Amino acid sequence: QVQLVESGGGLVQPGASLRLSCTASGGTISSWTMAWFRQPPGKEREFVAAISGSGSPSISTEDRFTITRDSAKSAEYLAMSDLTPVDTAVYYCGAGECGLGPVGYDYWGQGSQVTVSS
């Protein structure tokens, strides 16, 4: 059973940068698509970014966010810059044998809270 664990969230001020990490265990997912989603307070979960098994291509809904992965470490990362309060959300890591996009992920992490506030 694949397990995903996110880390790196926290409370930051507007304009700050933050890097989230997601580490997979319990299975080989080097060829799977990995992704980031987020759920703002009171809203539905939304797709943020995804990256293919080889590390390219990748897509992101925000120019300020960059998704990368290290297949040797079964990990993916989301580098976020110039954060604003609108970015406040629980960020989730997802993985699956699917294409780049918002659907098809079979495994999820528990989420990492990111709060942007002055």
C-alpha positions as CSV (number, residue, x, y, z in Angstrom):
1,Q,0.0,0.0,0.0
2,V,1.5,3.3,-1.1
3,Q,1.6,6.0,1.6
4,L,2.2,9.6,1.0
5,V,3.4,12.1,3.7
6,E,3.5,15.8,3.2
7,S,5.7,18.2,5.1
8,G,6.9,21.8,4.9
9,G,3.7,23.7,5.6
10,G,3.3,26.4,8.2
11,L,2.5,30.0,8.9
12,V,4.2,32.6,6.7
13,Q,3.8,36.3,6.0
14,P,2.5,37.6,2.6
15,G,5.3,37.7,0.1
16,A,7.2,34.8,1.6
17,S,8.2,31.6,-0.1
18,L,7.6,28.0,1.0
19,R,8.6,24.6,-0.2
20,L,6.3,21.6,0.4
21,S,7.6,18.1,0.2
22,C,5.8,14.8,-0.3
23,T,7.5,11.4,0.3
24,A,6.1,8.1,-0.9
25,S,6.6,4.7,0.7
26,G,5.2,1.2,0.4
27,G,5.5,0.9,-3.3
28,T,7.3,1.9,-6.5
29,I,5.8,5.0,-8.0
30,S,8.7,6.2,-10.0
31,S,6.6,6.0,-13.2
32,W,3.4,7.5,-11.8
33,T,2.2,11.0,-12.1
34,M,2.4,13.0,-8.9
35,A,0.4,16.0,-8.1
36,W,-0.5,18.8,-5.6
37,F,-4.0,19.8,-4.7
38,R,-5.2,22.3,-2.2
39,Q,-8.3,22.9,-0.2
40,P,-8.9,26.5,0.9
41,P,-11.1,27.0,4.0
42,G,-14.8,26.4,3.2
43,K,-14.0,25.5,-0.5
44,E,-13.6,22.4,-2.6
45,R,-10.3,20.7,-3.2
46,E,-8.6,22.2,-6.3
47,F,-5.8,21.0,-8.6
48,V,-2.5,22.9,-8.3
49,A,0.2,21.1,-10.3
50,A,1.2,17.7,-11.6
51,I,4.4,16.1,-12.9
52,S,5.1,13.0,-14.9
53,G,7.1,10.1,-13.8
54,S,10.2,11.2,-15.7
55,G,10.0,14.7,-14.3
56,S,8.9,16.2,-17.5
57,P,6.5,17.5,-18.5
58,S,4.8,19.2,-15.7
59,I,2.0,21.6,-15.4
60,S,1.0,24.2,-12.8
61,T,-2.0,26.5,-12.4
62,E,0.1,29.2,-10.8
63,D,3.2,30.8,-12.3
64,R,4.4,31.3,-8.8
65,F,4.4,27.5,-8.1
66,T,7.0,25.1,-9.4
67,I,6.6,21.3,-9.1
68,T,9.6,19.0,-9.2
69,R,10.3,15.5,-8.2
70,D,13.2,13.2,-7.2
71,S,12.3,9.7,-8.3
72,A,15.3,8.3,-6.5
73,K,13.8,9.5,-3.2
74,S,10.2,8.8,-4.2
75,A,9.5,12.5,-3.5
76,E,7.9,15.5,-5.0
77,Y,8.1,19.1,-4.1
78,L,6.1,22.3,-4.6
79,A,8.1,25.5,-4.4
80,M,5.7,28.4,-3.8
81,S,6.8,32.1,-4.0
82,D,5.2,35.5,-3.4
83,L,2.5,33.9,-1.2
84,T,-0.7,35.7,-0.5
85,P,-3.6,35.0,1.9
86,V,-5.5,33.5,-1.0
87,D,-2.9,30.7,-1.0
88,T,-4.0,29.7,2.5
89,A,-5.2,26.1,2.3
90,V,-4.5,22.5,3.2
91,Y,-2.1,21.2,0.5
92,Y,-2.4,17.5,-0.5
93,C,-0.1,15.3,-2.4
94,G,-1.5,12.8,-4.8
95,A,-0.1,9.9,-6.9
96,G,-1.5,7.7,-9.5
97,E,-1.1,5.9,-12.9
98,C,-2.7,8.7,-14.8
99,G,-2.0,11.6,-17.1
100,L,-1.2,15.1,-16.1
101,G,-4.3,16.8,-14.8
102,P,-6.8,16.9,-12.0
103,V,-8.2,13.3,-12.1
104,G,-7.0,9.8,-11.7
105,Y,-5.0,9.9,-8.4
106,D,-5.4,6.8,-6.3
107,Y,-3.3,7.7,-3.3
108,W,-3.3,10.8,-1.1
109,G,-1.4,12.3,1.7
110,Q,-2.9,13.6,4.9
111,G,-2.4,17.2,4.0
112,S,-0.2,20.0,5.1
113,Q,-1.6,23.3,6.3
114,V,-0.2,26.5,4.7
115,T,-1.4,29.7,6.3
116,V,-0.4,33.1,4.8
117,S,-1.1,35.9,7.2
118,S,0.5,39.0,8.6
